[in-house]
Amino acid sequence: MSIRRQWLTRAETNADIPTIHAINAAAFDTPMEADLVDALRADSSWIEGLSIVATDEDGKLIGYALLTRCHIGETPALCLAPVAVWPEYQNTGAGSAAIRAALKAAEDMGEHFVVVLGHPAYYPRFGFTRASTHGIGLTIDVPDEALMALTLDTDHPLPSGTVRYAAPFGI
Ligand SMILES: CC(C)(COP(=O)(O)OP(=O)(O)OC[C@H]1O[C@@H](n2cnc3c(N)ncnc32)[C@H](O)[C@@H]1OP(=O)(O)O)[C@@H](O)C(=O)NCCC(=O)NCCS
């Protein structure tokens, strides 16, 4: 059984970039997500301060979460992707720590809406709900439960519309 630990979180610095690439390359089956992060960093969808690392007490990078600009219809929103943790550290809370820190940073910036395409067993714990129940959809076919959305501020209910991802996602 894995033990949940307390992880530190902070925004990425330039020195973190190679390790972030390596974590994503290790966490996923192909280099696609690692390359995607690098492409997003050079794209207009990149928002300084929303690329978040989870580290141990010694500063070793363990987990990663990224929010970039997307739109729901015409409304600006954020896309959570990718989220990655070194395989040997998975299920120890590092992914959750990075996600929670990213969402908090976004909220502090005055952002309202976040969408994620991912595992429906994982993301509801952060408040995400099925996007289709809000009238939010995609231009591509995905399992209905895989697209989820979250409002960071209950005064701002989720808009409905089609999610337009940043160009590097190719969606
Ligand atoms: C998915 C991932 C980011 C989760 O981060 P983590 O630090 O390992 O997970 P946490 O410790 O925060 O949370 C553990 C929970 O996540 C669940 N979980 C872990 N990986 C999961 C996955 N691929 N799909 C669904 N749930 C997953 C565990 O079952 C556990 O659930 P429980 O709390 O109900 O027991 C990480 O496991 C990872 O990098 N996986 C490979 C890459 C990937 O699939 N990224 C996400 C793409 S949507």
The ligand as an SDF file (V2000), in Angstrom:
LIG
                    3D

 48 50  0  0  0  0  0  0  0  0999 V2000
   -2.7720   10.0340  -12.5830 C   0  0  0  0  0  0  0  0  0  0  0  0
   -1.6840   10.6150  -11.6760 C   0  0  0  0  0  0  0  0  0  0  0  0
   -1.3340   11.9970  -12.1260 C   0  0  0  0  0  0  0  0  0  0  0  0
   -2.2720   10.6750  -10.2520 C   0  0  0  0  0  0  0  0  0  0  0  0
   -1.3350   11.2420   -9.3770 O   0  0  0  0  0  0  0  0  0  0  0  0
   -0.8990   10.4240   -8.0720 P   0  0  0  0  0  0  0  0  0  0  0  0
   -0.0250   11.2930   -7.2890 O   0  0  0  0  0  0  0  0  0  0  0  0
   -0.3640    9.0940   -8.5010 O   0  0  0  0  0  0  0  0  0  0  0  0
   -2.3020   10.1670   -7.3670 O   0  0  0  0  0  0  0  0  0  0  0  0
   -2.7290   10.6730   -5.9230 P   0  0  0  0  0  0  0  0  0  0  0  0
   -1.8400   10.0570   -4.9270 O   0  0  0  0  0  0  0  0  0  0  0  0
   -2.9000   12.1280   -5.9540 O   0  0  0  0  0  0  0  0  0  0  0  0
   -4.1710   10.0120   -5.8390 O   0  0  0  0  0  0  0  0  0  0  0  0
   -4.2840    8.6240   -5.7210 C   0  0  0  0  0  0  0  0  0  0  0  0
   -5.6000    8.2030   -6.3200 C   0  0  0  0  0  0  0  0  0  0  0  0
   -5.5310    8.3680   -7.7400 O   0  0  0  0  0  0  0  0  0  0  0  0
   -5.9670    7.1920   -8.3620 C   0  0  0  0  0  0  0  0  0  0  0  0
   -5.2730    7.0740   -9.6250 N   0  0  0  0  0  0  0  0  0  0  0  0
   -3.9460    7.0250   -9.8250 C   0  0  0  0  0  0  0  0  0  0  0  0
   -3.6860    6.9180  -11.1350 N   0  0  0  0  0  0  0  0  0  0  0  0
   -4.8790    6.9130  -11.7730 C   0  0  0  0  0  0  0  0  0  0  0  0
   -5.2680    6.8110  -13.1280 C   0  0  0  0  0  0  0  0  0  0  0  0
   -4.3790    6.6990  -14.1350 N   0  0  0  0  0  0  0  0  0  0  0  0
   -6.5810    6.8170  -13.3930 N   0  0  0  0  0  0  0  0  0  0  0  0
   -7.4880    6.9260  -12.4090 C   0  0  0  0  0  0  0  0  0  0  0  0
   -7.1840    7.0290  -11.1150 N   0  0  0  0  0  0  0  0  0  0  0  0
   -5.8790    7.0060  -10.8070 C   0  0  0  0  0  0  0  0  0  0  0  0
   -5.5940    6.0930   -7.4080 C   0  0  0  0  0  0  0  0  0  0  0  0
   -6.3650    4.9520   -7.6180 O   0  0  0  0  0  0  0  0  0  0  0  0
   -5.9260    6.7420   -6.0620 C   0  0  0  0  0  0  0  0  0  0  0  0
   -7.3090    6.6540   -5.8420 O   0  0  0  0  0  0  0  0  0  0  0  0
   -7.9330    6.5860   -4.3610 P   0  0  0  0  0  0  0  0  0  0  0  0
   -7.4940    7.8340   -3.6430 O   0  0  0  0  0  0  0  0  0  0  0  0
   -9.4020    6.5350   -4.6080 O   0  0  0  0  0  0  0  0  0  0  0  0
   -7.3340    5.3540   -3.7490 O   0  0  0  0  0  0  0  0  0  0  0  0
   -0.4130    9.7300  -11.6530 C   0  0  0  0  0  0  0  0  0  0  0  0
   -0.7270    8.4590  -11.1400 O   0  0  0  0  0  0  0  0  0  0  0  0
    0.2390    9.5740  -13.0180 C   0  0  0  0  0  0  0  0  0  0  0  0
    1.1690   10.2960  -13.3620 O   0  0  0  0  0  0  0  0  0  0  0  0
   -0.2230    8.5900  -13.8050 N   0  0  0  0  0  0  0  0  0  0  0  0
    0.3130    8.3580  -15.1330 C   0  0  0  0  0  0  0  0  0  0  0  0
    0.0060    9.4920  -16.0640 C   0  0  0  0  0  0  0  0  0  0  0  0
   -1.4870    9.7760  -16.1490 C   0  0  0  0  0  0  0  0  0  0  0  0
   -2.2880    8.8670  -16.3410 O   0  0  0  0  0  0  0  0  0  0  0  0
   -1.8620   11.0820  -15.9960 N   0  0  0  0  0  0  0  0  0  0  0  0
   -3.2330   11.5250  -15.9600 C   0  0  0  0  0  0  0  0  0  0  0  0
   -3.8500   11.6140  -17.2880 C   0  0  0  0  0  0  0  0  0  0  0  0
   -5.6060   11.9010  -17.1350 S   0  0  0  0  0  0  0  0  0  0  0  0
  1  2  1  0
  2  3  1  0
  2  4  1  0
  2 36  1  0
  4  5  1  0
  5  6  1  0
  6  7  2  0
  6  8  1  0
  6  9  1  0
  9 10  1  0
 10 11  2  0
 10 12  1  0
 10 13  1  0
 13 14  1  0
 14 15  1  0
 15 16  1  0
 15 30  1  0
 16 17  1  0
 17 18  1  0
 17 28  1  0
 18 19  1  0
 18 27  1  0
 19 20  2  0
 20 21  1  0
 21 22  1  0
 21 27  2  0
 22 23  1  0
 22 24  2  0
 24 25  1  0
 25 26  2  0
 26 27  1  0
 28 29  1  0
 28 30  1  0
 30 31  1  0
 31 32  1  0
 32 33  2  0
 32 34  1  0
 32 35  1  0
 36 37  1  0
 36 38  1  0
 38 39  2  0
 38 40  1  0
 40 41  1  0
 41 42  1  0
 42 43  1  0
 43 44  2  0
 43 45  1  0
 45 46  1  0
 46 47  1  0
 47 48  1  0
M  END
$$$$
